Amino acid sequence: NSVFSHVVRAPEDPILGVTVAYNKDPSPVKLNLGVGAYRTDEGKPLVLNVVRKAEQQLVNDRSRVKEYLPITGLADFNKLSAKLIFGADSPAIQENRVTTVQCLSGTGSLRVGAEFLARHYHQRTICIPQPTWGNHPKVFTLAGLSVKTYRYYDPATRGLNFQGLLEDLGSAPSGAIVLLHACAHNPTGVDPTPQQWENIRQLIRSKGLLPFFDSAYQGFASGSLDSDAQPVRMFVADGGELLVAQSYAKNMGLYGERVGALSIVCRNADVAGRVESQLKLVIRPMYSNPPIHGASIVAVILKDRNLYNEWTIELKAMADRIISMRRQLFDALRARGTPGDWSHIIKQIGMFTFTGLNSEQVAFMTKEYHIYMTYDGRISMAGLSSKTVPHLADAIHAAVT
Ligand code: PLP
């Protein structure tokens, strides 16, 4: 008899479980719109050309070794990552009041940031948008924070519930941490306008709340790295403190390399140094130090002007393909005379469309059309191609009529 015989089977992860179900389906027309990974118009995963080139450089450079990185990761990578999100001329960087540590992609950066806050910040409450990426509540709860939600999405308009957001943040516990999606909100694809961001910033600063940005899609939303970083830069420009978790999974296509960074912008250089010393105490017993390969790829690309420019072009091409899929799906539904207003498909931003389809409609589309997506009706536009748009449009049409 096993000492583990009492262990009950856990449910599949709601997002990754979609792919498990998809893999089991023998249908030739099956379509996986569940997972947030970019595909080409041929439906293939993409390794960016600049990534291939950077890897080639790494392989050819015999001076590169496989020694451990420091606990905080690759120093060049950290500096360049901070520059990427805050801007090359960021006063916070010049004043040395930013500490950046390399972490295991976006998820690891969120977790390390949350563990640090649970140990060293006076307020354990973190307010996260409703809805949000399904992993957020688990990451923050397990780190020792207590999760509250703030209103974000309005199903009636399929847009931002701005009034609800302001009310909920306005009545948040004093000093509460506020999780903000830097751009391309997942799962809704709904972002505040620049003016709304300014109002949110004023509210957060006037109430003394602590912003924690999740930046998993920089460059992927608009095609411009700088535009997508604007909300974060607004909050840095006012001199206040904040955290940012960055991921290179989507914008550099480095998903499985697990490359990301946590930056904490502090009031002054002295605080930043002490914060970094404590981040090391969080990281060391968790995984000791981060992996070297992916961070080296990123550093090679960000350091070299030509590679960097090439990256921005490839990144824009990915963003543009997604935007074109929105247009094609919208047009296909209009051509079919599908009932309802589908303009949110072209208004929403980033990798996902929050279709407004309910869980029965999703189940119907999976059963009858072999289309896989999360039960909240979120579809990954990156998983769609010109060839598969008609099939999806047929399925949506059948589901709502
Ligand atoms: N945050 C958001 C909003 C995401 O959508 C994702 C990935 O889907 C992540 C963080 C973390 O991704 P990763 O850990 O692969 O960088």
Boltz pocket constraint, residues with backbone or C-beta under 6 A from the ligand:
constraints:
  - pocket:
      binder: B
      contacts: [[A, 36], [A, 104], [A, 105], [A, 106], [A, 107], [A, 108], [A, 133], [A, 181], [A, 184], [A, 186], [A, 214], [A, 216], [A, 246], [A, 247], [A, 248], [A, 249], [A, 255], [A, 259], [A, 260]]
      max_distance: 6.0
